[in-house]
Amino acid sequence: MMQDIAMYMLDIANNALNAQAKNIKICLEIDEREDRLSLSIEDDGVGMDEETQRKVVDPFFTTRKTRSIGLGIAFFKALADQCEGIFTLRSKPNEGTTIKVVIRNSHIDRPPLGDIAETIITLIQADTLVDYQFKYQFEDSVFIFNTIDVKKILDDIKINEPGVLVWLKNYLNEGIDHIKEDKNEVIS
């Protein structure tokens, strides 16, 4: 298993990069009232046929040539099983893939969130041509980050320049923290 939710996010999004995706949508939703955490990653990569979809949840199956096991999707499914959740995988060749886990948020085995902002920055650095959309929802409060919008603002400045990456990480952290602060104000 992986240390935190951010690592699952990174691993599955990295699969999307390997599948030649040009657009990756990551959605993390937490609903404490419903005791639910949902993480989905959607891409427009090469997709998978039905046989590959059946095999991909086996940790000893991989399409990679550099090693003989592929643990990411199998671990993601195991997270759902471990935390009283649901795992879904939908994919079509040449259309892309959507992988989603919905788990019980308060489950004792639910990993911590981890460094979500760092994960998004790592993905941006991995391939600056890919457009990423990240949605974080906590209860009714929503934060959305989209690299298409950022690239428009930057104009001729590259999104992977060190100063830009620091600014983006701070922006992501502030957006995520603001959602948490809004929730705390409602509770008070």
Secondary structure, DSSP 8 states (H G I E B T S, - for coil): --SSHHHHHHHHHHHHHHTT-SEEEEEEEEETTTTEEEEEEEE-SS---HHHHHHTTSTT--S-SS-S---HHHHHHHHHHHTT-EEEEEEETTTEEEEEEEEETT-TT------HHHHHHHHHHH-TTSEEEEEEEETTEEEEEEHHHHHHHHTTS-TTSHHHHHHHHHHHHHHHHHHHHHHHHHH-
